[in-house]
């Protein structure tokens, strides 16, 4: 779905960054059905962006994504039902559960990263390689370590 232009009064840096992110996300997630993952929605990205390879507790995921634990639980349960993640007892605390990627989930994560890299190349072609590199360097400096 094409994005509507931002009104001049709302062209804050945050709005521009969000607009650009939404366009990239639409491109990446829009490519998934043709790649064998029609069940994945953009909302699932909150899990894939924050779930480390070694797994994490649900509470850790919710905090990292800045969302309510119940909302993260809904996404995790959906991805578990779809075979992308699983919940296992946490070896450090038997009362807690750890969310881990399944083999299918790891394949999907690799595809998401590859599609993101391809989208970044298309962005560089649009704005120029040097400007894209400058943008990336600036954003890298702003990103948490």
C-alpha positions in Angstrom: 0.0 0.0 0.0 1.6 3.3 -1.0 2.3 5.8 1.8 0.6 9.2 1.7 3.0 12.1 1.7 3.7 13.7 5.1 2.2 17.2 5.6 4.9 19.9 5.8 4.0 20.7 9.4 4.6 17.1 10.4 7.9 16.5 8.7 9.8 16.1 12.0 12.9 14.0 12.0 10.9 11.3 13.9 8.2 11.3 11.3 10.6 11.1 8.5 12.5 8.2 10.1 9.2 6.4 10.8 8.0 7.0 7.3 11.2 5.6 5.8 11.2 2.6 8.2 7.6 1.8 7.3 8.4 1.9 3.6 11.3 -0.4 4.1 9.3 -2.7 6.4 6.5 -2.9 3.8 9.0 -3.8 1.1 10.6 -6.6 3.3 7.4 -8.1 4.8 5.6 -7.7 1.5 8.2 -10.0 -0.1 7.6 -12.8 2.4 4.5 -14.5 0.8 6.4 -15.1 -2.5 9.3 -16.6 -0.5 7.2 -19.2 1.3 6.2 -17.2 4.5 2.7 -15.9 3.8 1.7 -16.2 7.5 4.2 -13.6 8.7 2.9 -10.1 9.5 4.9 -6.9 10.2 3.8 -7.1 13.8 5.8 -10.3 14.1 8.9 -8.2 13.5 8.8 -7.1 17.2 9.9 -10.7 18.1 12.4 -11.1 15.3 14.1 -7.8 16.0 14.6 -8.6 19.6 15.0 -12.3 20.0 18.7 -13.2 20.3 20.1 -16.5 19.0 20.4 -17.9 22.5 16.7 -17.0 23.2 15.1 -14.8 25.8 12.4 -14.7 28.4 9.1 -13.3 27.4 9.5 -10.4 29.8 12.9 -9.5 28.3 11.4 -9.5 24.8 8.5 -7.2 25.9 10.9 -4.8 27.5 13.2 -4.7 24.5 10.3 -4.1 22.2 8.8 -1.5 24.4 5.4 -3.3 24.6 3.2 -4.9 27.1 4.0 -8.5 28.2 0.5 -9.6 27.1 1.0 -8.1 23.6 4.4 -9.8 23.2 2.9 -13.1 24.5 0.2 -12.9 21.8 2.9 -12.5 19.1 5.1 -15.3 20.6 2.1 -17.7 20.8 1.2 -16.9 17.2 4.8 -17.6 16.0 4.9 -20.8 18.1 1.7 -22.0 16.5 3.2 -21.2 13.1 6.4 -23.2 14.0 8.9 -20.3 14.1 9.6 -20.2 17.9 9.2 -22.5 20.8 9.0 -22.1 24.6 11.2 -24.2 26.8 12.0 -24.2 30.5 14.8 -21.7 31.3 17.9 -23.6 32.4 18.8 -20.8 34.8 15.3 -20.6 36.5 13.0 -23.6 36.3 9.9 -21.4 36.9 10.6 -19.3 33.8 10.3 -20.1 30.1 12.8 -19.3 27.4 11.6 -18.4 23.8 13.9 -19.9 21.2 13.9 -20.0 17.4 13.0 -23.3 15.7 14.9 -24.3 12.5 12.1 -22.7 10.5 12.3 -19.5 12.5 16.1 -19.3 12.0 15.5 -19.7 8.2 12.9 -16.9 8.3 15.2 -14.6 10.3 18.0 -15.2 7.7 15.6 -14.3 5.0 14.4 -11.2 6.8 18.0 -10.0 7.1 18.7 -10.8 3.4 15.5 -8.9 2.3 16.5 -6.0 4.5 20.0 -5.8 2.9 18.4 -5.9 -0.5 16.0 -3.1 0.4 18.9 -1.1 1.7 20.7 -1.6 -1.7 17.6 -0.3 -3.5 17.5 2.7 -1.2 21.1 3.4 -2.0 20.3 3.2 -5.7 17.5 5.8 -5.1 19.4 8.3 -3.0 23.0 7.6 -4.1 25.6 5.3 -2.6 27.4 8.1 -0.8 24.3 9.5 0.8 23.1 6.1 1.8 26.5 5.4 3.4 26.4 8.8 5.2 22.9 8.0 6.4 24.0 4.6 7.7 27.0 6.0 9.5 24.8 8.7 11.2 22.2 6.1 12.3 24.9 3.8 13.5 26.3 6.6 15.8 22.8 7.1 17.2 22.0 3.4 17.7 22.6 1.9 21.2 25.7 -0.1 21.4 
